[in-house]
């Protein structure tokens, strides 16, 4: 999807990033924070991959 529709994929990744930030702000549970951080790492990896293709 990212290669075929870069702008739509970028918007979705930004939305996911915002959602993750909101989840981090809303919890103090260490287990949940660790799980969220896994998704943040994946998100950052995807953003880097997309910027390389640009």
C-alpha angles and dihedrals in degrees: 000000000000093000094047098042110020098171094051091047091050092052091050092049091050089050091051090048090053091048091051091049090051091049091051091050091050099053140057095180108121094211092054092045090053091051092048091050089058089058091046090055091050091047092051090049091052092048091052092048091050093049089052090055093049 
